[in-house]
Amino acid sequence: MKKTLLAASALAASTMMTGVGHAEHHALSEYELIDRSELFGNPVASQGRISPDGQWVSWIAPDDGVMNVWVAPASDPSNGKVVTDDRHRGISNHLWSVDSKYVMFVKDNDGDENYHVYATDPRTGETRDLTPLEDGIRAQLMGASRDRPGVILVGTNERNPQLTDLYEYDIETGERTLIAENPGYASFITDNTYKPRMAMIPQPDGGMQAVYLDEDLTPGEVFADIPSEDMLNTNIVQFSRDNNTVYMIDSRDRNLAAGVAVDLTTGERRVIVEPEQADLSNIMVDNDTYEPIAYSTNYLKSEWTALNDEAQAELDFLDANLEGEFSVTSRSQDDNTWIVYDGSAQAPGQYYVYDRTADRLTPWFATRPDLADAPLQPMHPLELTSRDGKTLVSYLTLPPGSDADGDGRPDEAVPMLLWVHGGPWARDGYGYNTIHQWMANRGYAVLSVNYRGSTGFGKEFTNAAVGEFAGKMHDDLIDAVDWAVGEGIAQEDKVAIGGGSYGGYATLIGVTFTPDKFACGVDIVGPSSLVTLIESFPEYWKPFLAGTWYRYVGDPSDPQAREDLLARSAISRIDDIKVPLLVGQGGNDPRVTKPEADNLVAAMQAKNLPVTYINYPDEGHGFQKPENRQSFFAAMEGFLGTCLGGRVQPIGDSFEGSSAEILAGAEYVEGLGDISTGE
């Protein structure tokens, strides 16, 4: 079963990047240039849902260009109306209250991640902020249980910025009741009635202990001792419907994370799923008991396995009637109706309504129908080998017309973009990928690598990243580039590196530690200094830092660790930069703050190194507004066109309506100097 659930020769430092490259193999010119607006504009619709009572469907779609929530009768999905009225950055998520009376969503202020929880009455269109807290306070939707209709569980850090207290909120009235004040826990574990049953307590080694709070279960007794090496691969997923069993994804005493059930009344521990190749990644549960009925793992691709005959029949039906990888995104409470998403590397995705009683699968909407006839390209899953023998699951997309026999190797080497995922505790996967399709269409091979530290491949692979920032983690990327060159995929002198967050950091390490490998780099919200990165993390991250950043990289309060952190930072090696750099930043980013980009760019400018810097004052850790996405990727396309020689769609009006501030280096991207911004 399958499922889908974010360089010509290196230019001398003094070289000015001008002009647009047009080097392309003949076959590529026969394929249409996909308009950037079709790739980076808002989807026509997304995030299909069914209300718990099965009477309504909902989705997110543009209204006057801004993403809002739409609702329609389940009997007539085409008869929808918009029920929210956001006129700024748009709504990116939504869910139904369990009584089907409200649509709920969370939203921050221009990317600052200080979220508020909102409820919309779809009958009237009235939207209320249920958490009208002071600026700088973060509210989190912690639970929406069918056993507590009309009430949601919300956590806020208003009392202490590092700690989350729990409140019950009445959706109808907005009144709240304090459930638990946090005395210093990393988090609470609550059951289906919102009762705190356990607390997660940080340990000196960076691990956690889950300790009972329930008076019926010996308060203070340890339920689970999670060592630091298991922190990223072990978590409590949920309680059974009767609240007597806890379901976990657990990597303790094994490498691959397994599915485990723990009976709280007897202490019996039962292994439900023990995967063989990749960590357990997702679980589908029975709608009444919450007992797992199917699970997925994701190695090269995502695969579903049923745990009983009924689930097997359902998954077999979907597999037989859908072409790509699918996921069940929403289910009615009686479980008669499912919303199913189907997608593949060459199709952004189609939503279906699945009537289980009638065995009827009805197409609902495509997310990006304008791409239906576009020359989208296959994505090739790969198993590469690092210099020390680790398997690096990777994904390669090639330009249209470059691979006549479809063997995953171009007929002749082409320019290549190494696109690095963020996290680093995340992963790349198979499926539709906008960057891959866009760059392949412009004439580049695109390679994404699950370097060590990526999650999903066992805790040994994740823990192999400890102490290896700018070390073996970067070696994995270089090994992948060398493989691509050796296989005749990439032209050795035309390889760029880019990515966001950790991918931005990897870009900066690439152009400083290994400058001869890359022709240029694209850094999106990447940290230039590991010291200032960690010191500027939000207060609510502090309880978790010991098991992640301090363990993997170091604690900057320790003088020796601080020195090592600086040595692994691009800001300490500006003199080694030989190639042009494009930097994109969100002015409100709470994770990688704007000084990370400011300091990097200032240091490069002081040495007359070519750097282009675009800041977005109304964005955070990435670009949510379509106008901002369009503008930055227009600049990136021109930048890479000059650097690698691929096809370029002119910037044109791509900056119209964006908040972009071009703070440096407009002269290095053709057409960028003609843009008037809030500089």
C-alpha positions as CSV (number, residue, x, y, z in Angstrom):
1,M,0.0,0.0,0.0
2,K,1.2,3.5,-0.7
3,K,0.6,6.9,0.8
4,T,1.5,10.5,0.5
5,L,0.6,12.4,3.9
6,L,7.6,21.2,2.7
7,A,27.2,26.1,-12.8
8,A,29.4,27.4,-15.6
9,S,32.8,27.5,-13.9
10,A,32.7,29.1,-10.4
11,L,32.7,32.8,-10.9
12,A,35.4,34.8,-9.2
13,A,34.3,36.8,-6.2
14,S,34.6,40.1,-8.1
15,T,32.6,38.9,-11.2
16,M,29.3,40.6,-11.7
17,M,26.5,38.3,-12.7
18,T,24.7,39.8,-15.7
19,G,22.7,38.4,-18.6
20,V,20.5,35.3,-18.8
21,G,21.9,32.0,-19.7
22,H,20.2,30.1,-22.5
23,A,22.4,26.9,-22.8
24,E,19.9,24.1,-23.2
25,H,19.9,20.8,-25.1
26,H,17.8,20.7,-28.2
27,A,15.1,18.4,-26.7
28,L,14.4,20.7,-23.8
29,S,13.4,23.5,-26.2
30,E,10.5,21.4,-27.5
31,Y,8.8,21.5,-24.1
32,E,6.8,24.4,-22.9
33,L,8.1,26.7,-20.2
34,I,5.7,26.2,-17.2
35,D,4.6,29.5,-16.0
36,R,5.8,30.2,-12.4
37,S,2.4,31.4,-11.4
38,E,1.1,27.8,-12.0
39,L,3.8,26.4,-9.8
40,F,4.0,29.0,-6.9
41,G,0.6,30.7,-7.0
42,N,-2.2,29.5,-4.7
43,P,-3.7,26.1,-5.6
44,V,-7.2,26.2,-6.9
45,A,-8.2,24.3,-3.8
46,S,-6.6,22.2,-1.1
47,Q,-7.1,20.4,2.2
48,G,-10.4,18.7,1.6
49,R,-12.3,17.7,4.8
50,I,-15.7,16.1,5.8
51,S,-17.5,17.2,8.9
52,P,-17.8,14.6,11.7
53,D,-21.6,14.3,11.1
54,G,-21.0,13.7,7.4
55,Q,-23.3,16.6,6.3
56,W,-20.7,19.0,5.1
57,V,-17.4,19.2,3.2
58,S,-14.8,21.9,3.5
59,W,-11.6,23.0,1.8
60,I,-9.2,25.9,1.5
61,A,-9.3,28.0,-1.7
62,P,-8.6,31.5,-2.8
63,D,-11.1,34.3,-2.3
64,D,-9.9,37.5,-4.0
65,G,-6.5,35.9,-4.1
66,V,-6.3,35.0,-0.4
67,M,-6.7,31.4,0.9
68,N,-9.9,31.0,2.9
69,V,-12.1,28.2,4.1
70,W,-15.1,27.1,1.9
71,V,-18.0,24.9,2.9
72,A,-20.6,23.0,0.9
73,P,-23.2,20.3,1.6
74,A,-21.7,16.9,1.3
75,S,-24.6,16.0,-1.0
76,D,-23.5,18.8,-3.4
77,P,-19.8,19.6,-3.0
78,S,-19.9,21.9,-6.0
79,N,-22.3,24.3,-4.2
80,G,-19.7,25.9,-1.9
81,K,-19.4,29.2,-0.2
82,V,-16.5,31.0,1.4
83,V,-17.1,31.2,5.2
84,T,-13.9,33.1,6.4
85,D,-12.7,36.5,5.4
86,D,-9.0,36.7,5.8
87,R,-7.5,39.5,3.6
88,H,-3.9,39.2,4.6
89,R,-1.6,36.1,4.5
90,G,-4.4,33.6,4.2
91,I,-5.5,30.5,6.2
92,S,-3.2,27.4,5.8
93,N,-5.0,24.8,7.9
94,H,-8.5,24.0,9.2
95,L,-10.5,21.3,11.0
96,W,-14.1,20.8,12.2
97,S,-15.2,20.9,15.8
98,V,-16.4,17.4,16.8
99,D,-20.0,18.6,16.9
100,S,-19.8,19.9,13.3
101,K,-20.9,23.4,14.4
102,Y,-17.6,25.2,13.8
103,V,-14.7,25.3,11.5
104,M,-11.5,26.0,13.4
105,F,-8.0,27.1,12.4
106,V,-4.8,28.6,13.9
107,K,-3.0,31.6,12.5
108,D,-0.1,33.7,13.6
109,N,0.9,37.3,12.9
110,D,3.0,37.6,9.8
111,G,5.0,34.5,10.5
112,D,6.0,35.1,14.1
113,E,4.5,31.7,15.2
114,N,2.6,33.3,18.1
115,Y,-0.5,31.5,17.1
116,H,-4.1,32.2,18.0
117,V,-7.0,29.7,17.7
118,Y,-10.1,30.8,15.7
119,A,-13.6,29.4,15.3
120,T,-15.9,30.2,12.4
121,D,-19.6,29.5,12.3
122,P,-20.2,28.4,8.7
123,R,-23.9,29.3,8.9
124,T,-23.2,33.0,9.6
125,G,-19.6,33.4,8.6
126,E,-18.8,34.9,12.0
127,T,-15.1,34.3,13.0
128,R,-14.0,34.7,16.6
129,D,-10.5,34.7,18.0
130,L,-10.9,32.3,20.9
131,T,-7.5,33.3,22.3
132,P,-7.3,37.1,22.2
133,L,-4.1,37.2,24.1
134,E,-1.4,39.9,24.3
135,D,1.3,40.2,21.6
136,G,4.0,37.7,22.0
137,I,1.8,35.0,23.6
138,R,1.5,31.6,21.8
139,A,-1.7,29.5,21.9
140,Q,-1.7,25.9,20.7
141,L,-4.7,23.8,19.8
142,M,-3.9,20.7,21.9
143,G,-7.1,18.6,21.5
144,A,-10.5,18.4,19.9
145,S,-12.0,15.2,21.3
146,R,-15.3,13.6,20.3
147,D,-15.8,12.8,24.0
148,R,-15.8,16.5,24.8
149,P,-18.1,18.1,22.1
150,G,-18.2,21.9,22.2
151,V,-14.9,22.1,24.2
152,I,-11.3,22.2,22.9
153,L,-8.0,21.9,24.8
154,V,-5.7,24.8,24.3
155,G,-2.2,25.4,25.7
156,T,-0.7,28.9,26.2
157,N,2.5,30.3,27.5
158,E,1.1,33.6,28.9
159,R,2.2,32.9,32.4
160,N,5.7,31.7,31.6
161,P,7.1,32.1,28.0
162,Q,8.9,28.7,28.4
163,L,6.0,26.7,29.8
164,T,2.6,25.7,28.4
165,D,-0.4,25.7,30.7
166,L,-3.6,23.8,29.7
167,Y,-7.1,25.3,29.4
168,E,-10.4,24.0,28.3
169,Y,-12.2,26.5,26.0
170,D,-15.9,26.5,25.4
171,I,-16.2,27.2,21.6
172,E,-19.7,28.7,21.9
173,T,-18.9,31.2,24.6
174,G,-15.2,31.5,24.5
175,E,-15.0,31.0,28.3
176,R,-12.0,29.0,29.5
177,T,-11.1,26.9,32.5
178,L,-7.6,26.2,33.7
179,I,-6.9,22.5,33.7
180,A,-3.3,22.3,34.6
181,E,-0.6,24.9,35.5
182,N,2.8,23.8,34.3
183,P,5.4,23.7,37.1
184,G,8.3,23.0,34.8
185,Y,7.3,20.1,32.5
186,A,8.3,20.0,28.9
187,S,4.7,19.0,28.1
188,F,1.6,17.3,29.4
189,I,0.1,14.0,28.0
190,T,-3.7,14.2,28.2
191,D,-6.3,11.6,27.5
192,N,-9.5,11.8,25.4
193,T,-11.3,13.7,28.2
194,Y,-8.4,16.3,28.4
195,K,-7.3,14.9,31.7
196,P,-3.5,15.2,32.2
197,R,-2.4,11.7,32.7
198,M,1.4,12.1,32.4
199,A,4.1,14.8,32.2
200,M,7.2,14.9,30.1
201,I,10.2,15.8,32.3
202,P,13.6,16.8,30.8
203,Q,16.5,14.7,31.9
204,P,20.2,15.7,32.3
205,D,21.3,13.6,29.3
206,G,18.8,15.3,27.0
207,G,16.2,12.6,27.2
208,M,12.8,12.7,28.8
209,Q,10.8,10.8,31.4
210,A,7.1,10.4,31.0
211,V,5.8,10.4,34.6
212,Y,2.3,9.5,35.8
213,L,0.2,12.4,37.1
214,D,-3.0,10.3,37.5
215,E,-3.9,9.6,41.1
216,D,-5.1,6.1,40.0
217,L,-1.7,5.3,38.5
218,T,0.8,6.0,41.2
219,P,1.7,9.7,40.7
220,G,5.5,10.2,40.1
221,E,6.0,6.7,38.8
222,V,7.9,6.6,35.5
223,F,5.8,5.4,32.5
224,A,8.5,5.7,30.0
225,D,12.2,6.6,30.2
226,I,13.3,7.9,26.8
227,P,17.0,8.3,26.4
228,S,18.4,11.1,24.4
229,E,19.2,8.8,21.5
230,D,15.6,7.9,21.2
231,M,14.1,11.4,21.6
232,L,13.5,12.0,17.9
233,N,12.1,8.5,17.2
234,T,9.8,7.9,20.2
235,N,6.6,9.5,21.1
236,I,3.2,8.8,22.6
237,V,0.6,8.9,19.8
238,Q,-2.7,8.7,21.6
239,F,-5.0,6.9,24.1
240,S,-7.5,4.2,23.3
241,R,-11.1,5.3,23.3
242,D,-11.6,4.0,26.9
243,N,-8.3,5.8,28.0
244,N,-6.9,2.5,29.4
245,T,-4.3,1.9,26.7
246,V,-1.5,4.1,25.3
247,Y,-0.3,3.8,21.8
248,M,3.3,4.7,21.1
249,I,5.8,4.9,18.3
250,D,8.9,3.6,20.1
251,S,12.5,3.1,19.1
252,R,13.8,2.0,22.5
253,D,15.7,-1.3,22.5
254,R,15.6,-1.4,18.7
255,N,16.7,0.7,15.7
256,L,13.5,1.1,13.7
257,A,10.6,2.8,15.5
258,A,7.9,0.2,16.2
259,G,4.2,0.5,17.1
260,V,3.6,-0.4,20.8
261,A,0.4,-0.6,22.9
262,V,0.7,-0.3,26.7
263,D,-2.2,-1.3,29.0
264,L,-2.3,1.2,31.8
265,T,-4.3,-1.1,34.1
266,T,-1.9,-4.1,33.9
267,G,1.3,-2.6,32.6
268,E,1.4,-5.1,29.7
269,R,3.4,-3.9,26.7
270,R,2.4,-5.3,23.3
271,V,4.3,-4.7,20.1
272,I,1.7,-4.2,17.3
273,V,4.0,-3.3,14.4
274,E,7.7,-4.0,14.0
275,P,8.8,-2.6,10.6
276,E,11.8,-4.1,8.7
277,Q,13.2,-1.3,6.6
278,A,12.0,2.1,7.8
279,D,10.5,3.7,10.9
280,L,6.8,3.4,11.5
281,S,5.5,6.7,10.1
282,N,1.8,6.8,10.5
283,I,-1.2,4.9,12.0
284,M,-4.8,4.6,10.9
285,V,-7.1,3.7,13.8
286,D,-10.6,2.3,14.3
287,N,-13.0,5.2,14.5
288,D,-14.7,3.8,17.7
289,T,-12.0,2.1,19.7
290,Y,-8.9,4.0,18.3
291,E,-7.2,0.6,18.0
292,P,-4.7,0.7,15.1
293,I,-6.1,-0.9,11.9
294,A,-3.3,0.0,9.4
295,Y,0.1,1.6,9.4
296,S,2.5,3.1,7.0
297,T,6.3,3.2,6.6
298,N,8.3,5.3,4.2
299,Y,11.6,4.1,2.7
300,L,11.9,4.9,-1.0
301,K,8.1,5.4,-1.1
302,S,5.3,5.3,1.4
303,E,3.6,2.0,1.9
304,W,0.5,1.0,3.9
305,T,-0.1,-2.3,5.6
306,A,-3.4,-3.4,7.0
307,L,-3.8,-5.0,10.4
308,N,-7.2,-6.6,9.9
309,D,-9.2,-8.0,7.0
310,E,-11.7,-5.0,6.8
311,A,-8.8,-2.5,6.6
312,Q,-7.1,-4.7,4.0
313,A,-10.3,-4.7,1.8
314,E,-10.6,-0.9,2.0
315,L,-6.9,-0.3,1.1
316,D,-7.1,-2.8,-1.7
317,F,-10.1,-1.0,-3.1
318,L,-8.4,2.4,-3.0
319,D,-5.2,0.9,-4.4
320,A,-7.1,-0.6,-7.4
321,N,-9.0,2.6,-8.2
322,L,-6.2,5.2,-7.7
323,E,-3.1,5.7,-9.7
324,G,-0.7,7.3,-7.3
325,E,0.2,7.3,-3.6
326,F,-2.9,8.1,-1.5
327,S,-3.8,9.2,2.0
328,V,-7.1,9.3,3.9
329,T,-7.2,12.9,5.1
330,S,-10.6,13.0,6.8
331,R,-13.3,10.6,8.0
332,S,-16.9,11.1,9.1
333,Q,-17.7,9.9,12.7
334,D,-19.8,7.0,11.5
335,D,-16.8,6.1,9.2
336,N,-19.1,5.8,6.1
337,T,-17.4,8.7,4.3
338,W,-13.7,9.2,3.7
339,I,-11.9,12.1,2.0
340,V,-9.0,10.6,0.0
341,Y,-6.0,12.4,-1.5
342,D,-4.3,10.8,-4.5
343,G,-1.0,12.2,-6.0
344,S,2.2,11.3,-7.7
345,A,5.5,12.9,-8.7
346,Q,3.9,13.9,-12.0
347,A,0.5,15.1,-10.6
348,P,0.0,17.6,-7.8
349,G,-3.0,15.7,-6.5
350,Q,-6.7,14.9,-6.7
351,Y,-9.2,14.7,-3.9
352,Y,-12.0,12.1,-3.8
353,V,-15.1,11.5,-1.7
354,Y,-15.2,7.8,-0.9
355,D,-18.6,6.4,0.1
356,R,-17.7,3.2,1.8
357,T,-21.3,1.8,2.0
358,A,-21.7,2.2,-1.7
359,D,-18.1,1.4,-2.7
360,R,-18.2,4.6,-4.7
361,L,-15.1,6.8,-5.2
362,T,-16.1,10.2,-6.6
363,P,-13.6,12.8,-7.9
364,W,-13.9,16.0,-6.0
365,F,-11.2,18.5,-7.0
366,A,-7.7,18.8,-8.4
367,T,-5.3,21.0,-6.5
368,R,-3.6,22.5,-9.5
369,P,-5.6,21.6,-12.7
370,D,-3.5,23.9,-14.8
371,L,-0.6,21.5,-14.5
372,A,-2.6,18.5,-15.8
373,D,-1.1,18.9,-19.3
374,A,2.3,20.4,-18.2
375,P,5.4,18.4,-19.0
376,L,6.0,17.2,-15.4
377,Q,8.8,14.7,-15.0
378,P,9.3,11.4,-13.2
379,M,11.0,11.4,-9.8
380,H,13.6,8.6,-9.5
381,P,14.1,7.1,-6.0
382,L,17.7,6.2,-5.3
383,E,19.9,4.5,-2.8
384,L,23.3,6.2,-2.8
385,T,26.2,5.2,-0.6
386,S,28.2,7.6,1.6
387,R,32.0,7.3,1.9
388,D,31.6,5.5,5.2
389,G,29.0,3.1,3.9
390,K,25.7,4.6,4.9
391,T,22.7,4.3,2.6
392,L,21.4,7.7,1.5
393,V,17.8,7.5,0.2
394,S,17.7,10.2,-2.4
395,Y,15.4,11.5,-5.2
396,L,16.4,12.7,-8.7
397,T,14.3,14.6,-11.3
398,L,15.7,15.2,-14.8
399,P,14.8,17.8,-17.5
400,P,12.2,16.9,-20.0
401,G,13.7,15.3,-23.1
402,S,17.0,14.6,-21.5
403,D,16.5,10.9,-20.7
404,A,15.3,9.2,-23.9
405,D,15.3,5.7,-22.6
406,G,13.8,6.6,-19.1
407,D,16.6,4.9,-17.2
408,G,17.1,7.8,-14.8
409,R,20.3,9.0,-16.5
410,P,20.3,11.9,-19.0
411,D,21.7,11.2,-22.5
412,E,24.4,13.8,-21.6
413,A,25.3,15.6,-18.4
414,V,23.2,18.6,-17.5
415,P,23.5,21.4,-14.9
416,M,22.3,20.3,-11.5
417,L,20.7,21.8,-8.4
418,L,21.3,20.0,-5.1
419,W,18.2,20.9,-3.1
420,V,18.7,20.2,0.6
421,H,15.8,19.6,3.0
422,G,15.3,21.5,6.2
423,G,15.1,20.2,9.8
424,P,17.6,18.7,9.9
425,W,15.3,16.2,11.7
426,A,13.0,15.7,8.7
427,R,13.2,14.0,5.4
428,D,12.7,14.2,1.6
429,G,10.2,11.9,0.1
430,Y,8.8,10.7,-3.2
431,G,5.9,12.6,-4.8
432,Y,5.1,15.9,-6.4
433,N,7.7,18.4,-5.6
434,T,7.4,22.0,-6.9
435,I,11.1,22.8,-6.8
436,H,12.0,19.6,-8.6
437,Q,9.4,20.1,-11.4
438,W,10.2,23.8,-11.7
439,M,13.9,23.4,-11.9
440,A,13.7,20.3,-14.2
441,N,11.5,22.3,-16.6
442,R,14.2,25.0,-16.7
443,G,16.8,22.5,-17.8
444,Y,18.4,21.3,-14.5
445,A,18.7,17.9,-12.9
446,V,17.5,18.2,-9.3
447,L,18.9,16.0,-6.5
448,S,17.6,15.8,-3.0
449,V,19.5,13.7,-0.4
450,N,18.4,12.3,3.0
451,Y,21.7,13.0,4.6
452,R,22.5,11.5,8.1
453,G,20.3,13.0,10.7
454,S,17.2,12.7,8.5
455,T,14.4,10.9,10.2
456,G,12.5,7.8,9.2
457,F,15.4,5.5,8.6
458,G,16.1,4.3,12.1
459,K,17.6,6.0,15.1
460,E,21.1,4.9,14.2
461,F,20.9,6.9,11.0
462,T,19.4,9.9,12.9
463,N,22.0,9.7,15.7
464,A,24.9,9.5,13.2
465,A,24.5,13.3,12.9
466,V,25.6,14.0,16.5
467,G,28.6,16.3,16.3
468,E,28.5,16.2,12.5
469,F,27.1,19.6,11.5
470,A,29.5,20.8,8.7
471,G,31.1,17.4,9.1
472,K,29.8,14.1,7.9
473,M,26.3,15.5,7.3
474,H,27.9,17.7,4.7
475,D,30.1,14.9,3.4
476,D,26.9,13.0,2.5
477,L,25.8,15.9,0.3
478,I,29.3,16.1,-1.4
479,D,29.3,12.3,-1.9
480,A,25.9,12.6,-3.7
481,V,27.2,15.4,-5.9
482,D,30.3,13.3,-6.8
483,W,28.1,10.4,-7.6
484,A,25.9,12.5,-9.9
485,V,29.0,13.8,-11.7
486,G,30.5,10.3,-11.9
487,E,27.3,8.9,-13.4
488,G,27.2,11.5,-16.1
489,I,24.1,13.2,-14.6
490,A,25.6,16.5,-13.6
491,Q,28.1,18.8,-15.3
492,E,30.9,19.1,-12.8
493,D,31.3,22.9,-13.1
494,K,27.6,23.6,-13.1
495,V,26.3,22.4,-9.8
496,A,24.3,24.8,-7.5
497,I,23.3,24.1,-3.9
498,G,20.2,25.5,-2.2
499,G,17.6,25.0,0.4
500,G,15.7,26.4,3.3
501,S,16.3,26.4,7.1
502,Y,18.9,23.6,7.6
503,G,19.0,23.5,3.8
504,G,20.0,27.2,3.9
505,Y,22.7,26.3,6.5
506,A,23.9,23.5,4.2
507,T,24.1,25.9,1.4
508,L,26.3,28.3,3.4
509,I,28.5,25.4,4.5
510,G,28.7,24.3,0.9
511,V,30.0,27.7,-0.4
512,T,32.4,28.1,2.5
513,F,33.7,24.7,3.4
514,T,33.6,23.3,-0.2
515,P,33.5,26.3,-2.5
516,D,35.1,24.5,-5.5
517,K,32.1,22.1,-5.6
518,F,29.5,24.7,-6.3
519,A,28.9,27.4,-8.9
520,C,26.5,29.3,-6.7
521,G,24.1,28.9,-3.7
522,V,20.5,29.8,-2.7
523,D,20.1,30.3,1.0
524,I,16.5,30.6,2.3
525,V,16.2,31.4,6.1
526,G,19.5,29.7,6.8
527,P,21.6,30.4,9.9
528,S,25.0,31.9,9.3
529,S,26.1,31.3,12.9
530,L,25.2,28.3,15.1
531,V,25.9,30.4,18.1
532,T,23.5,33.2,17.5
533,L,21.0,30.7,16.0
534,I,20.7,28.8,19.3
535,E,20.9,31.9,21.5
536,S,18.0,33.4,19.7
537,F,15.6,30.4,19.7
538,P,12.1,31.2,21.1
539,E,11.7,30.7,24.9
540,Y,9.2,27.9,24.4
541,W,11.9,25.8,22.7
542,K,14.1,25.9,25.8
543,P,12.7,22.7,27.5
544,F,13.7,20.7,24.4
545,L,17.1,22.0,23.5
546,A,19.1,19.6,25.5
547,G,17.9,16.6,23.6
548,T,18.2,18.2,20.2
549,W,20.5,21.2,19.5
550,Y,22.7,20.9,22.5
551,R,23.2,17.2,22.0
552,Y,23.7,17.4,18.2
553,V,25.6,20.6,17.9
554,G,26.6,22.1,21.3
555,D,25.6,24.5,24.0
556,P,27.0,28.0,23.3
557,S,27.1,28.8,27.0
558,D,30.0,26.3,27.2
559,P,33.2,28.1,26.0
560,Q,34.7,25.0,24.3
561,A,31.4,24.2,22.6
562,R,31.0,27.8,21.6
563,E,34.3,27.8,19.8
564,D,33.3,24.6,18.0
565,L,29.9,26.0,17.0
566,L,31.6,29.0,15.4
567,A,34.1,26.8,13.6
568,R,31.0,25.0,12.0
569,S,29.4,28.3,10.9
570,A,29.7,30.0,7.6
571,I,30.1,33.4,9.3
572,S,33.6,32.4,10.4
573,R,34.7,31.5,6.9
574,I,33.6,34.4,4.7
575,D,37.0,34.6,3.1
576,D,36.5,31.1,1.6
577,I,33.5,32.1,-0.5
578,K,34.2,32.1,-4.2
579,V,30.8,32.0,-5.8
580,P,27.6,34.2,-5.9
581,L,24.9,33.8,-3.2
582,L,21.2,34.5,-3.2
583,V,19.7,35.1,0.3
584,G,16.0,35.1,1.2
585,Q,14.8,36.0,4.7
586,G,11.5,36.4,6.6
587,G,11.7,39.5,8.8
588,N,9.6,37.9,11.5
589,D,11.3,34.5,11.6
590,P,11.4,33.4,15.2
591,R,13.6,30.3,14.4
592,V,16.3,31.8,12.2
593,T,16.1,35.5,12.9
594,K,16.9,38.3,10.5
595,P,20.4,39.1,12.0
596,E,21.5,35.7,10.6
597,A,21.1,37.0,7.1
598,D,22.0,40.6,7.9
599,N,25.4,39.6,9.4
600,L,26.2,37.2,6.5
601,V,25.4,39.8,3.8
602,A,27.3,42.6,5.6
603,A,30.4,40.4,5.9
604,M,30.2,39.5,2.2
605,Q,29.7,43.1,1.1
606,A,32.7,44.2,3.2
607,K,34.8,41.9,1.0
608,N,33.1,42.8,-2.2
609,L,31.6,39.3,-2.7
610,P,28.6,39.0,-5.0
611,V,25.5,38.5,-2.8
612,T,21.8,39.3,-3.5
613,Y,19.6,39.7,-0.4
614,I,15.8,39.9,-0.4
615,N,13.9,40.3,2.9
616,Y,10.2,40.0,3.5
617,P,9.0,41.9,6.5
618,D,5.7,40.1,6.7
619,E,7.0,36.6,6.6
620,G,8.5,34.1,9.0
621,H,10.3,30.8,8.5
622,G,9.4,30.6,4.8
623,F,7.2,32.5,2.4
624,Q,3.5,32.0,2.8
625,K,2.0,34.8,0.7
626,P,1.8,33.8,-2.9
627,E,3.0,37.3,-4.0
628,N,6.2,36.8,-1.9
629,R,6.7,33.3,-3.2
630,Q,6.4,34.5,-6.8
631,S,8.8,37.3,-6.3
632,F,11.6,35.3,-4.6
633,F,11.4,32.4,-7.0
634,A,11.5,34.8,-9.9
635,A,14.7,36.2,-8.6
636,M,16.0,32.7,-7.9
637,E,15.2,31.6,-11.5
638,G,17.1,34.5,-12.9
639,F,20.0,34.0,-10.5
640,L,20.4,30.3,-11.5
641,G,19.9,31.1,-15.1
642,T,23.0,33.3,-15.0
643,C,24.9,30.8,-12.9
644,L,24.0,27.6,-14.6
645,G,22.7,28.6,-18.0
646,G,19.2,27.2,-17.8
647,R,15.9,28.6,-19.2
648,V,14.5,31.7,-17.5
649,Q,11.1,33.2,-17.5
650,P,11.6,37.0,-17.2
651,I,10.8,38.5,-13.8
652,G,8.1,40.7,-15.4
653,D,5.4,41.6,-12.8
654,S,6.4,38.8,-10.3
655,F,7.2,41.4,-7.6
656,E,3.8,43.1,-7.9
657,G,2.0,43.0,-4.5
658,S,4.9,41.4,-2.6
659,S,6.5,42.9,0.4
660,A,10.0,42.3,-0.9
661,E,12.9,44.5,0.2
662,I,15.9,44.1,-2.1
663,L,18.6,45.0,0.4
664,A,21.7,44.0,-1.7
665,G,22.9,42.8,-5.0
666,A,20.0,43.6,-7.4
667,E,22.7,44.0,-10.1
668,Y,23.5,40.3,-10.0
669,V,20.1,39.2,-11.3
670,E,18.9,40.4,-14.7
671,G,15.8,42.6,-14.3
672,L,16.0,42.8,-10.5
673,G,17.5,46.3,-10.6
674,D,14.4,47.5,-12.3
675,I,12.1,46.5,-9.4
676,S,11.0,49.2,-7.1
677,T,10.6,47.9,-3.5
678,G,10.5,49.2,0.1
679,E,14.3,49.2,0.2
